Amino acid sequence: MEKKGRIFSGMRPTADRPHLGNMLGALSNWVKLQDDYECYFGIVDWHALTTAYADPRKIKENIRQMAIDWISAGIDPAKSPIFVQSAVKEHAELHLLLSMITPVTWLERCPTYKDQLIQLKEKDLNTYGFLGYPVLMAADILVYRADSVPVGEDQLPHLELAREIARRFNNFYGPIFPEPQALLSKTPLLPGIDGR
């Protein structure tokens, strides 16, 4: 069967166990998508460092547990590669190159950046790593030339930024990257019990 397109998606290994939002918003959707799309699923540990850089000790164990949980939820590694972001150095290389062409004002206008600064005010998030999170996300998607990305509504601004970065790169250097489209799940946004 011919695949509908190529997908990249990932999760940060910051929590000990997946929560309801992970299951309804992402994992159950990924399980379905892997039959129709060429899928790549990344445990994005560098993204975890954007907020956990001061104490990254739990990330390694969370990576292992996340892989187990994904397989238990139905992600089939024979159909869809599961990998750890930091093990694929091309993510960092493309992130560096994309950061050279991405205007800072594009990053500062991202609504999730401002919201997270307020919500996580107990952490020092005034770092390039946190500001540049969308550039790393764009690199994650574009390195696979993914044309589709399953996202929740909260990630739509980041995906739109990835599309803008792809357009800008292609304008400078030729048609290299597709502009990834959003695939919203049936549960595009599930607030937590904390209201976020």
N, C-alpha and C positions, 0 to 999 in steps of 0.2 A: 504494500500500500504506500502510495506517495504521501509524504508528510506535508502538512499545511504551511510549515515555516519553521524557523529556528527560534528557540526560547532560551533566555538566560534568566535565572532568578536565584536569590540567595537569602540567607538569614544570618543575623549576627549571633554568635554563641555567647550571649550575655546572660541568659537565664538558665537556671538549672534544668528546667523541663519546659516543654512546649505548653502554651496556654490555649484557651479556647479560641482566641483570635488567630493564633498560628494554625490551628487545625481547620477552622471554618474558612478563614481568609486566604490561607495559602496551601497547606499540605493536601487537603482533600481536593483542591483544584489542581495541584501539580500531578496528583495520581491520575486524574482524568486526562490531563493534557499530554502526558507522556505517550499515550497511544496514538495521538494525532500529530504531534510535533516532535521535532528533533530537540530534545531538552538537555540543558546543562544546569545542574543545581550546585551552587557553591555555598560552603560554610565560610562566610566572609569575616574572617578573624581580624583582618586589618580594620574593618569597619568597627569592630568591637572596641578597638583601641581608641577610637575617637572620643569615647566617654569613659573608658576604663583604663586609660593609659597609666594612671597613678598606681593601680594595683591589678595587674593582668593575671594574677596567679590562677584564677578559676577558668580562664579561657581555654586552656589545654584540655582539661577534663570535660568542659562543656562541649568542645568540638567532638570528642569521642561519643558523648551521650547524645548529641544532636544527630550524628550519623546513625546511631542505633534507632533513635526515635523515627527518623525519616524512613528507614527501611521497614520498621514496624508499622508505619502508617500506610505503606504500600508503594513507596518509591522503589523502583526496580533498577539497580545499578547496571543490569544487562541492557536495559533500554535507555537509561538516562544516567550519564556519569555524575557521580557525587564526588566533589573534591574540596580541598581546603584552599582557600584563596591564596594564602601566603606560599603555598607549594608551587604555584604557577606564577613565575616571576614576570611574565608578560603583563599581568595586571598592574604591577608597580611601574613597569617601563612605560606602558601606555598612559597611566595616570600622570607620570612626570611630563610626557609630551603634551597631553591635553591641558595640563596646568599652565603651560607656556602660552597657550592661545585663549584661555578663558578669562574674560574680564572679571575683576574682583566685584564690580557692581552687580554682575549676574548672580554671584554667590550671595551677596548681602541682601538681595531682594527676595530670596527664597523664603516663603512664609514659615516653613518648618524650622528654619534656622532660628528665626526670632522667637518662635513658640518654645523651642527646646531650651533656649537660653533662659527663658523665664521659668519653665517647668523644672529644669535641673539646676536651679540657681545655687544649690549647695556644692556643685562641682565647678572647677575652673575650666570653662569650655571656650575661653578666648584664645584658641589655638588655630593654626592653619588646618590641622587635621580635622577639626570639627567644622570649620568654615568650608574646607575643601571636600567634605564628605560627598557632595553631589558629583564632583569631578571623578572621584574614585568609583562611584556608582556608574557613571558614564563609561569609564574604562572597563569595568566588569562586563557591561552589556556589549560594548562595541568591540572588545577584543575577540568575541565569538561571532561578530557580525549578526547578532540577534536582530530579527525583524519584529519580534513581539516580546512583551514582558508582562507577566501576570503581576499586577500591583493592586494595592488597596488605594482608596481615594487619597489617603494621607501622603502617598508617594507620587501622585500625579505631578506636582510641581518639580520634583527631582527628575522624573522621566521627561518632562517637557524641556528641562535644562539639558538633559542628555541629547535630546533631538537638536537643540540649538547648537550644542558643541559639535555634534556630527555635521550639521550644515556648515558651520564655520570652518571645520577641518576640511571638508570636501571642497569648499569654496577656495581655500588656499592651495590644496594639494591634489585635487581631482576627486572623482567619485569613488571613495574607498569604503565608506560606512553607510549602511542603510539607516534610515531614521526610524528607530524602534517605536512600535505602536503599543498602546496599553491594552491589556486583556483584563478587564475588571471581573472579579469573581461575583458569584451571586450574593456574597456577603462582602461588599467592598469596604465597609468600615464597621468594626465592632468595638464600641467603647468598652474600656475596662471598668472594673468596679470603682476605680479611682476617678472615673469620669474622662480619662484621656483615651 
